[in-house]
Amino acid sequence: MNASVIAEKAGTSRKSGRRKSSGPNPVDIHVGARVRLRRTLLGMTQEKLSRAIGLTFQQVQKYERGTNRIGASRLHELSQVLDVPVSFFFDDLDVAKNGETTLVGELRDGAPPPFEGDPMAKRETLRLVRAYYRIKSPALRKQILDLTRSLAEAAPDGADAAE
């Protein structure tokens, strides 16, 4: 049996060694979502990020959706521009002993896509984090954090304050 037949039976292409699939790889989707998360936490537009790495904003969109893979050198460049270690893009990603890649809290049929419902992806959270980091005094930031924690502990579960 030649290599092409073996690759075909395994569901991979001999040329690329990648599995055939009907959509983006879950790892590419996860990494793209982490790029988007960090970009939005920084208050950076896709256009600004694209200029920083020498691409079009459409390419950044494709990266963030996971439709285009991010190569190692580009991922390194993104980590520098977004001021995070490369490992940040793989946080919450788990590789099972059988080699299958899953997300922590594994995606199942009918489960929401990565970061949907994630409080870190909400506009309210992003505004709060940006405002918090505009406070120059570390001591004042710590006091605000302590206050927020005490308020959260004192609030009954499911209690909705006047919004």
C-alpha positions as CSV (number, residue, x, y, z in Angstrom):
1,M,0.0,0.0,0.0
2,N,1.5,3.4,-0.9
3,A,1.5,6.5,1.2
4,S,-1.4,8.2,-0.7
5,V,-3.7,5.2,0.0
6,I,-2.7,5.1,3.7
7,A,-3.3,8.9,4.0
8,E,-6.6,8.6,2.3
9,K,-7.8,5.8,4.6
10,A,-6.6,7.8,7.6
11,G,-8.6,10.8,6.4
12,T,-5.6,13.0,5.9
13,S,-4.0,14.5,2.8
14,R,-0.6,13.0,1.9
15,K,0.7,16.4,0.9
16,S,-0.3,18.4,4.1
17,G,-0.8,15.6,6.6
18,R,-3.9,17.4,7.8
19,R,-7.2,15.7,8.4
20,K,-10.0,16.4,5.9
21,S,-12.8,18.3,7.5
22,S,-15.9,20.2,6.7
23,G,-14.9,23.3,8.6
24,P,-12.2,25.0,10.6
25,N,-10.1,23.0,13.0
26,P,-11.3,23.5,16.6
27,V,-7.8,24.5,17.6
28,D,-7.7,27.2,14.9
29,I,-11.1,28.5,16.2
30,H,-9.9,28.5,19.8
31,V,-6.6,30.3,18.9
32,G,-8.6,32.9,16.8
33,A,-11.0,33.5,19.7
34,R,-8.1,34.1,22.0
35,V,-6.7,36.6,19.6
36,R,-10.0,38.4,19.5
37,L,-10.4,38.3,23.2
38,R,-7.0,39.9,23.9
39,R,-7.5,42.4,21.1
40,T,-10.8,43.5,22.5
41,L,-9.5,43.6,26.1
42,L,-6.8,46.0,24.8
43,G,-9.5,48.1,23.0
44,M,-7.8,47.5,19.7
45,T,-9.6,47.4,16.4
46,Q,-9.1,44.7,13.8
47,E,-7.7,47.5,11.6
48,K,-5.2,48.6,14.1
49,L,-4.0,45.1,14.8
50,S,-3.8,44.4,11.1
51,R,-1.6,47.4,10.5
52,A,0.7,46.3,13.4
53,I,1.3,42.9,11.8
54,G,1.2,44.1,8.2
55,L,-2.0,42.4,7.0
56,T,-5.5,43.5,6.0
57,F,-8.2,43.6,8.5
58,Q,-10.0,40.9,6.5
59,Q,-7.1,38.6,7.2
60,V,-7.4,39.3,10.9
61,Q,-11.1,38.6,10.7
62,K,-10.3,35.2,9.1
63,Y,-7.7,34.5,11.9
64,E,-10.2,35.4,14.6
65,R,-12.9,33.1,13.1
66,G,-10.4,30.3,12.7
67,T,-11.1,30.0,9.0
68,N,-7.4,30.7,8.3
69,R,-4.6,29.1,10.3
70,I,-2.1,31.3,12.1
71,G,1.4,30.1,11.4
72,A,4.0,29.9,14.2
73,S,5.9,33.1,13.2
74,R,2.6,35.1,12.9
75,L,1.5,33.7,16.2
76,H,4.8,34.9,17.8
77,E,4.3,38.3,16.2
78,L,0.7,38.5,17.5
79,S,1.9,37.6,21.0
80,Q,4.3,40.6,20.9
81,V,1.8,43.0,19.5
82,L,-0.9,41.9,22.0
83,D,1.7,41.7,24.9
84,V,0.9,38.1,25.9
85,P,3.0,34.9,25.8
86,V,2.3,32.5,22.9
87,S,0.9,30.1,25.4
88,F,-2.0,32.6,26.1
89,F,-3.5,31.5,22.8
90,F,-3.7,27.9,23.9
91,D,-5.1,28.5,27.4
92,D,-8.1,26.3,28.1
93,L,-7.1,23.9,25.4
94,D,-6.6,20.3,26.3
95,V,-5.0,17.5,24.4
96,A,-6.3,14.1,25.5
97,K,-4.1,11.1,25.8
98,N,-5.5,9.7,22.5
99,G,-4.3,12.8,20.7
100,E,-7.7,14.3,20.3
101,T,-7.8,18.0,20.9
102,T,-10.6,19.3,23.0
103,L,-11.4,22.5,24.8
104,V,-11.7,22.5,28.6
105,G,-15.4,22.2,29.1
106,E,-15.4,20.3,25.8
107,L,-17.6,21.5,23.0
108,R,-20.5,19.2,22.4
109,D,-23.3,19.2,19.9
110,G,-25.5,22.1,20.8
111,A,-22.9,23.6,23.1
112,P,-22.2,27.3,22.5
113,P,-19.1,28.2,20.5
114,P,-16.0,29.2,22.4
115,F,-16.4,32.4,24.6
116,E,-20.1,32.7,23.9
117,G,-21.6,33.5,27.3
118,D,-18.1,34.0,28.6
119,P,-18.2,37.1,30.9
120,M,-14.7,38.1,29.5
121,A,-16.3,38.6,26.1
122,K,-19.0,40.9,27.3
123,R,-18.8,44.6,26.5
124,E,-19.6,45.5,30.1
125,T,-16.6,43.4,31.3
126,L,-14.3,45.0,28.8
127,R,-15.3,48.5,29.8
128,L,-14.8,47.6,33.4
129,V,-11.3,46.1,32.8
130,R,-10.2,49.1,30.7
131,A,-11.4,51.6,33.3
132,Y,-9.7,49.6,36.1
133,Y,-6.4,49.6,34.3
134,R,-6.6,53.4,33.7
135,I,-6.3,53.8,37.4
136,K,-2.6,54.6,37.9
137,S,-2.3,53.8,41.6
138,P,-1.7,50.1,42.3
139,A,-2.9,50.6,45.9
140,L,-6.2,52.2,44.7
141,R,-6.7,49.4,42.2
142,K,-6.2,46.8,45.0
143,Q,-8.8,48.6,47.2
144,I,-11.3,48.6,44.3
145,L,-10.6,44.9,43.8
146,D,-11.1,44.2,47.5
147,L,-14.3,46.2,47.5
148,T,-15.6,44.4,44.4
149,R,-14.8,41.0,46.0
150,S,-16.6,41.9,49.2
151,L,-19.7,43.2,47.3
152,A,-19.8,39.9,45.3
153,E,-19.5,37.8,48.4
154,A,-22.3,39.8,50.1
155,A,-24.7,39.7,47.2
156,P,-27.1,36.8,47.3
157,D,-26.9,34.4,44.4
158,G,-29.0,35.4,41.4
159,A,-29.8,38.8,42.9
160,D,-30.2,41.3,40.2
161,A,-29.4,44.8,41.3
162,A,-31.1,47.7,39.6
163,E,-29.3,47.9,36.2
